[in-house]
Amino acid sequence: MCWSATADLVAGTAVAAIGVACVARTRRVRDLPLAALPVVLGAHQIIESAVWRADGGGGPATVAWAVIALPLLPLWVPLGVLSAAPAHARRRLAAPVAVGAATCAVLAYSLATRPVTAQVRGHTLGYALDLPHPRLLVAGYLLATVGALLLSGDRRLAWLGVLVAGGAAVCAALWRLEFISTWCAFAAVCSVVLLGWSGRPDASAPRKPAR
């Protein structure tokens, strides 16, 4: 999240544009789910600009924001990493994928059966949803997303996992203090990392013989 509707809209548009570039640079079909992640993050921030304009509440924009943030990402990220991972790393990614699917199921059920609301808190938006075993769900969320990146078998994705873990901690601390959120800048940095990753050579493609 950013600190205003305008900031969310501008940052979200920029992140989504980076995502389009990631998809355009991708050389392997199986890299597309992960390359498209910045498009999802950008759309997420654009949706939040609508939450700001509605002054929070529990309307369609709040629900759409929560669907992306809660059940979608803990499943999208590990599946995207699994799709892009080299063969030797796929077996160890089974755990993050399984945990992500379970976390996604619980969060999706909670969203379907309980109301979610947003409230303006200083320079941030606070979202409220009554979740069962919230600490366990947070642990599952982090294992699915950060864990998958760290176990990906790809150096750039592993560094992205470290960045996500550190950035999430900083963003959470600043949100609790109700300072200006760093999420918009953090999403942009992650998207730039994925832009560099998406343009890497396809190691599985046949090489032309040297003349």
RABELKA-V549365 format. One record per residue. N is the residue number from 1. PHI is phi as a letter, one per 40 degrees, with the letter a starting at -180 (none if undefined). Layout:
# RABELKA-V549365
N/PHI, N/PHI
This chain:
# RABELKA-V549365
1/none, 2/b, 3/c, 4/a, 5/c, 6/c, 7/c, 8/c, 9/c, 10/c, 11/c, 12/c, 13/c, 14/c, 15/c, 16/c, 17/c, 18/c, 19/c, 20/c, 21/c, 22/d, 23/c, 24/c, 25/c, 26/c, 27/b, 28/b, 29/d, 30/c, 31/c, 32/c, 33/d, 34/c, 35/c, 36/c, 37/d, 38/c, 39/c, 40/c, 41/c, 42/c, 43/c, 44/c, 45/c, 46/c, 47/c, 48/c, 49/c, 50/c, 51/c, 52/d, 53/c, 54/c, 55/f, 56/g, 57/g, 58/b, 59/c, 60/d, 61/c, 62/c, 63/c, 64/c, 65/d, 66/c, 67/c, 68/c, 69/c, 70/c, 71/c, 72/c, 73/c, 74/c, 75/b, 76/c, 77/c, 78/c, 79/c, 80/c, 81/c, 82/c, 83/c, 84/c, 85/c, 86/c, 87/d, 88/c, 89/b, 90/c, 91/c, 92/c, 93/c, 94/c, 95/c, 96/d, 97/c, 98/c, 99/c, 100/c, 101/c, 102/c, 103/c, 104/d, 105/c, 106/c, 107/c, 108/c, 109/c, 110/c, 111/c, 112/c, 113/b, 114/b, 115/c, 116/b, 117/b, 118/b, 119/a, 120/c, 121/b, 122/g, 123/c, 124/b, 125/b, 126/b, 127/b, 128/b, 129/a, 130/c, 131/b, 132/c, 133/f, 134/d, 135/c, 136/c, 137/c, 138/c, 139/c, 140/c, 141/c, 142/c, 143/c, 144/c, 145/c, 146/c, 147/d, 148/c, 149/c, 150/c, 151/c, 152/c, 153/g, 154/b, 155/c, 156/c, 157/c, 158/c, 159/c, 160/c, 161/c, 162/c, 163/c, 164/c, 165/c, 166/c, 167/c, 168/c, 169/c, 170/c, 171/c, 172/c, 173/c, 174/c, 175/c, 176/c, 177/c, 178/g, 179/c, 180/d, 181/c, 182/c, 183/c, 184/c, 185/c, 186/c, 187/c, 188/c, 189/c, 190/c, 191/c, 192/c, 193/c, 194/c, 195/c, 196/c, 197/c, 198/c, 199/c, 200/c, 201/c, 202/c, 203/c, 204/c, 205/c, 206/c, 207/c, 208/c, 209/c, 210/c, 211/c
